[in-house]
Amino acid sequence: VGTKEGTPVGEAVGLAVGLALGDAVGLADGPEVGLAVGEAVGLALGPEVGEAVGEAVGLADGPEVGLAVGLAVGDADGPDVGLAVGLAVGDAEGPEVGLAVGDAVGLAVGLAVGEADGPDVGLAVGEA
């Protein structure tokens, strides 16, 4: 008889006392235990979780963030970078580009001047 009646009473008392003790220990030790557990879990799972979050955020926000960073860097460094690239490209490709432009412009100017001044120049050369 005692066992049948004692078990429910013991469970009720044990539950009440256990909850009260758990609350007291949790309030006293909870912050320290929580920080220690959080740190251990963070160190163990941090890289994987960080990589997953970074990839998800990067895919979602990457274009906007990249544009904003690019514009900020471009405004700050653009003139210096542009000048350096321009000088390097100019040194490398300048003579070829200059000759190509010069040939085209020279031919057009020569034809126009030749048509206008050709007869006078020809007569002057012929008389001389």
VENURNOR-V544617 format. One record per helix or strand. SS is the DSSP state (H for helix, E for strand). FROM is the first residue (numbers start at 1). TO is the last residue. Records with the same first field share a line. If there is no record, write none. Layout:
SS: FROM-TO ; FROM-TO
This chain:
H: 2-127
